[in-house]
Amino acid sequence: MEQFTINGHEVVDGDVKATGNGAHVYVPKRWRGADVKVVRTSDPDDE
């Protein structure tokens, strides 16, 4: 696993949910319009 340093304001720890042909990670509505980064911290489960 690689290590990254990211400067930011808040962290949300959540699960990725399947949606159509892709997936979603939900964040607070107040984050709309903000620049965000998503970092995968584990291998995906093969289903």
N, C-alpha and C positions, 0 to 999 in steps of 0.2 A: 504494500500500500504506500502511495506517495503522500507526502505531507505538504499542505498549502497554508500560507498565511494570508488571511483576508481581513481587511479592516471593514467594520460594519457597525450597525446600530442595534440589531436584534437577531436572534436565531430562533427558528421554528424547527422542532424535531418532529417529523411526521412520517407517514407511510405513503408510498406511491400507489394510487388506485387506477385500475384499468378503466379505460374509457374509449369506446370505438376502436380505432386502429392505433391508439396511443395510450397515454397515461397522464394523470394529474397529480400535482402536489398542491394541496390547499394551503393558502396563507391568509392572514387577516385582510379583510376588505380595505382597511386603511392603507394597505401597501399598494393599492391600485396606482399605476403610473410610475412606481418606483423602479429603479434598476436593481435586479436581484440576481443571485448566482445560486445554482443548485449543485451540490456536491454529493456524489454517490459514495456512501461509506461502507457498503457491503455488497456482496455478489447477489444478483437477483435470483429469486426462487424460480426454478423451471417448473411450470405447471402443465 
